[in-house]
Amino acid sequence: MSKIVTGDVFELQLADGSYIYLHFLGKDEKMGDLIEVFCQKLKSFPENFCEEKDRYDSFFVFYRIRAALRMKAIQKIGHCEAIKTKPRYMRSTGIIDIKQWLIIDTETWEWEVVDELSETQRKLSPWGIWNSALIRERMEKNWKLETWV
C-alpha cells in the first residue's frame, strides 16, 4: 500500500457504478483521519477536480482511511492541495432524545443541546467516525446536510 499523505483523493464506488470522492485533510489527534466527502455522483474522476472541487456539495467526517484501503473499499485516485481543516463545530443527534441535536466544539469537546437547528447549524458536518458502508448508503440515498433533520 502506498503512503497516504494529506491531500490524497480517493474514490468510492456506488451500487449504480458511479463514484464519489473523498479528500484526505489530515489526522486529528483524538478522532483520526478527517476527510471531505464530495456528494456528487460522477462516472469518472474529472481532470479538473482539484480546481473545481469547491463547486461540489461536500461535508466533513472522520474516517478510517487506511482500513478502507486495506479492505479495498476505496482506491487512491489523485492528489489535491488540502487547504481546508477540521471545522470548529460539528453536530450529532441527541443522546437521550434523538429529536434533539448536539452541537460539538471540536477543539474543547464541549457540547450544547438544541431542540431546533438554526440555518447555520443545518450546515454543520456530522460528528463521529463513519465507515465506507455508511458513506455509500447515505450517498446512494442522496443524503445532504441540509436535509439531515
ZIFEN-V688393 format. One record per residue. N is the residue number from 1. RES is the residue in three letters. SS is DSSP state (h for helix, s for strand, l for the rest). NEAR is the number of other ideal C-beta (glycine too) atoms within 10 Angstrom. Layout:
BEGIN
n: (N | N)
res: (RES | RES)
ss: (SS | SS)
near: (NEAR | NEAR)
END
This chain:
BEGIN
n: (1 | 2 | 3 | 4 | 5 | 6 | 7 | 8 | 9 | 10 | 11 | 12 | 13 | 14 | 15 | 16 | 17 | 18 | 19 | 20 | 21 | 22 | 23 | 24 | 25 | 26 | 27 | 28 | 29 | 30 | 31 | 32 | 33 | 34 | 35 | 36 | 37 | 38 | 39 | 40 | 41 | 42 | 43 | 44 | 45 | 46 | 47 | 48 | 49 | 50 | 51 | 52 | 53 | 54 | 55 | 56 | 57 | 58 | 59 | 60 | 61 | 62 | 63 | 64 | 65 | 66 | 67 | 68 | 69 | 70 | 71 | 72 | 73 | 74 | 75 | 76 | 77 | 78 | 79 | 80 | 81 | 82 | 83 | 84 | 85 | 86 | 87 | 88 | 89 | 90 | 91 | 92 | 93 | 94 | 95 | 96 | 97 | 98 | 99 | 100 | 101 | 102 | 103 | 104 | 105 | 106 | 107 | 108 | 109 | 110 | 111 | 112 | 113 | 114 | 115 | 116 | 117 | 118 | 119 | 120 | 121 | 122 | 123 | 124 | 125 | 126 | 127 | 128 | 129 | 130 | 131 | 132 | 133 | 134 | 135 | 136 | 137 | 138 | 139 | 140 | 141 | 142 | 143 | 144 | 145 | 146 | 147 | 148 | 149)
res: (MET | SER | LYS | ILE | VAL | THR | GLY | ASP | VAL | PHE | GLU | LEU | GLN | LEU | ALA | ASP | GLY | SER | TYR | ILE | TYR | LEU | HIS | PHE | LEU | GLY | LYS | ASP | GLU | LYS | MET | GLY | ASP | LEU | ILE | GLU | VAL | PHE | CYS | GLN | LYS | LEU | LYS | SER | PHE | PRO | GLU | ASN | PHE | CYS | GLU | GLU | LYS | ASP | ARG | TYR | ASP | SER | PHE | PHE | VAL | PHE | TYR | ARG | ILE | ARG | ALA | ALA | LEU | ARG | MET | LYS | ALA | ILE | GLN | LYS | ILE | GLY | HIS | CYS | GLU | ALA | ILE | LYS | THR | LYS | PRO | ARG | TYR | MET | ARG | SER | THR | GLY | ILE | ILE | ASP | ILE | LYS | GLN | TRP | LEU | ILE | ILE | ASP | THR | GLU | THR | TRP | GLU | TRP | GLU | VAL | VAL | ASP | GLU | LEU | SER | GLU | THR | GLN | ARG | LYS | LEU | SER | PRO | TRP | GLY | ILE | TRP | ASN | SER | ALA | LEU | ILE | ARG | GLU | ARG | MET | GLU | LYS | ASN | TRP | LYS | LEU | GLU | THR | TRP | VAL)
ss: (l | l | l | l | l | l | l | s | s | s | s | s | s | l | l | l | l | l | s | s | s | s | s | s | s | s | s | s | l | l | l | s | s | s | s | s | s | s | s | s | s | s | l | l | l | l | l | l | h | h | h | h | h | h | h | l | l | s | s | s | s | s | s | l | h | h | h | h | h | h | l | l | l | l | s | s | s | s | s | l | l | l | l | l | l | l | l | l | s | s | s | s | s | l | l | l | l | l | l | l | s | s | s | s | s | l | l | l | l | l | s | s | s | s | l | l | l | l | h | h | h | h | l | l | l | s | l | l | s | s | l | h | h | h | h | h | h | h | h | h | l | l | l | l | h | h | h | l | l)
near: (7 | 7 | 6 | 15 | 11 | 14 | 16 | 21 | 22 | 23 | 18 | 20 | 14 | 16 | 9 | 9 | 8 | 16 | 22 | 23 | 25 | 26 | 25 | 22 | 19 | 14 | 13 | 13 | 5 | 7 | 17 | 15 | 21 | 24 | 26 | 20 | 23 | 23 | 16 | 15 | 14 | 15 | 9 | 9 | 12 | 15 | 9 | 7 | 17 | 15 | 10 | 10 | 18 | 10 | 9 | 16 | 11 | 20 | 20 | 22 | 21 | 22 | 25 | 16 | 22 | 12 | 14 | 21 | 17 | 10 | 11 | 8 | 18 | 23 | 12 | 18 | 16 | 16 | 14 | 16 | 9 | 17 | 8 | 15 | 11 | 15 | 16 | 11 | 17 | 22 | 23 | 15 | 14 | 13 | 10 | 6 | 10 | 8 | 9 | 14 | 23 | 15 | 19 | 21 | 12 | 19 | 9 | 8 | 10 | 9 | 17 | 12 | 12 | 14 | 9 | 10 | 16 | 10 | 7 | 9 | 15 | 16 | 14 | 22 | 21 | 21 | 21 | 15 | 13 | 17 | 14 | 20 | 10 | 15 | 22 | 17 | 14 | 19 | 21 | 14 | 8 | 9 | 16 | 13 | 18 | 10 | 8 | 16 | 9)
END
